[in-house]
Amino acid sequence: MDKEERKNRYKSMSSNQRKALILKKMKALGIEVGSGVPNKIYDKSEVSELIYIAKCFPELREKNK
């Protein structure tokens, strides 16, 4: 599936489906809901950057190991 197909598929999803997909991807990356810095508002580029960093350093996701 190319980038344009993924974008169209995402846009065709309901809000609840999008939330479920995002939560599933976060769980796969070991990111917990609410695990950010308190009282910090993240913009889209910061979130993308944090996900990229987490992918590069799997040891950051391995809390209990």
Buried (B, 14 or more C-beta within 10 A) or exposed (E): EEEEEEEEEEEEEEEEEEEEEEEEEBEEBEBEEEEBEEEEEEEEEEEEEBBEEBEEEEEBBEEEE
